[in-house]
């Protein structure tokens, strides 16, 4: 096994490297073009505003939004999710929300807050492969159901939900449908019109763009959508999101989306090949390994694997030159079993033996093969350290 010179980054579902092309497009707005996009009395502001609107149009095009104005810029997907859900609260008194047990904490914690305010929330349990049953969703709908919020693709196991079918059901029942599309944008086909999506949340840093910028898609043509801002003080973004716009970040976000759109098919194919190489090696070389989540309806570069008799954190310490995750980056401060894996039916030991591999744009097959070999050695070493029970006399 040849030692690679640099550390290997395989945590691309937590965040991604800023694409050099994206940085190049951002640089003028970090240096010479520094106007406030809300300053409409001089050329500095006009230039900044023009850059923002061009990025808005790029993002709208990438998801087939009817109008660029359907995109609202935020600081990231967490804020977008909060705006989508909390922004509806004033118009949902006595209403009912349906979500799932495997959502990102940004959704789950927001729904918990609404519960504390008297709004009823139903949490759907996924199948053992992470798929939310459409039949279960149908059964959960009540006469006062106002919102369904189901993520497009899971950040821990990569499972892709039947978003179009959920959207079709919601539009038939005149229920708003929000999807956390943070992991979906630029990685899978995502069409808000075809999928009948009312609201969708996105984040730039998951697609090789800068951190600190995201977007909320709002189908303003849907008469049932009435949002109130959760931050006030300026009337920016059609009065829905106060605060000075992050022009360099928005420019970077737009360029990141543009690159993903231009190279979508080739990149997905290449990354899926790397995933298949890793999966095949683990299946053949590391026994008693469990692949979590549906392996057919899955993001191209994500593998979540439970290694029997292994503590995930101990395994990561054996792989110090490889950046991996033993859970969601947003939840690792708490050393608790993954709520996603627990919802799939894994026990505590199985959940805490799980590692997430997130392959991305800048990974190579050489890195994958090196990681597989190191992983094989590390698992054997840790399993060899398990005390053997003495035979009964």
C-alpha positions, 0 to 999 in steps of 0.5 A: 500500500503506497502512502499518499502525500496528503490527507484524504477528504471523504466527508463531502456530505458535511461540506465540500472544498471550494471549487477554484473556479468558484473562488475565481468568480468570487474574488472581484466581489471580495476586492474591487466590486464591494458595493451593497446590493441594496444601494440603488443610487450609484454604480457600486450598488448597481454592479452588486445588485446585477451580480446577485440577480444573475446568480438568482437566475442561475439557481432558478434555472437549475431547479426549473423555477418559473421565475428567478424571484422565486429564489430568496437568498439566506445564510444557509439551509438551516435558515431557509428551513426555519423561514419555510416552516416558522414563516408559516406558523402564523397561518397554521393555527390549528394546523397539522404538519407531517414530517419524518423521523430521519430529517435533519435537525434543522427540521426536527428541532423546528417542528419540536418548537412548533409542537411547544406552541400547540401545533400537531406534528406527525413523525413518519417512521421510514422503512428499514432502507430509509424510504418513506412509504407513500401509503404511510404518508396518505394515512397520516394526512388529516383534514387540517394538515397544512404542511408536509416536510420531507427531505429529498435525500438524506445527509447520513445514509444518502437515501433518495425519497419519492419526491415527485410522488409526495408532491403529487399527493400534496397538490391533490390534497391542497397541502403545502410541500417543503423539501430539504434539498440540501443534499440533492441540489447538483447531485440528482435530478431536481425539478420543482415544477415537475415534482410539485414542490411548494418550498425547497431549502438549499445550501451552497457549501454542499456543492463546492460553493462558499459557506454562509449562503443558501436559498429558499425556493418559494412557489409564489404562484401557489395561493396557499403560501403566505410566509412571514419573515423570521428576521426583520429590519430592512425589507430585503429579499421581497421583505422575507429576509432582512439583512445585507446580502452576502454578494461574494457568497451569492456569486459563488453559489450561483457559479457553483450551481452553474458548474454542477448543472454543466457537468451533472451527468459526467460527475454523477457517473464518475462519483458513482463509479468510485462509490461502487469500487469502495462498496465492492471492496468492502463487500469482498474484503471486510466481512460483517459489514452492513450498508445502511439505506437503500443502495439503489435510490442513493446519492452517487457518492455516499456510503454509510456502513456499520462494521460489526464489533467496531466502535466508529470513533475508534475506527476513525482514530485508526484512519487519521489521514482520512477525513470521515464522519461517524454521524451528521456534522451538525450533531456530532457534539452529542455522542449519541447514536444517530437518530437516522440509523435508530429510525431505520431499526439499528440498535445502539451498538449498530448505530455507533459502529457506523461510518459515513463515506462521502465521495466528491468531485476532487476524490480519485480512484487512487484515494479510494483504493488507499482508503479501502486498504487502510480500512480493511487493516484497521477493522481487522486490527480492532476486531483482533483486540476484542477479548475472546470468551474462554470456553466453559469447563 
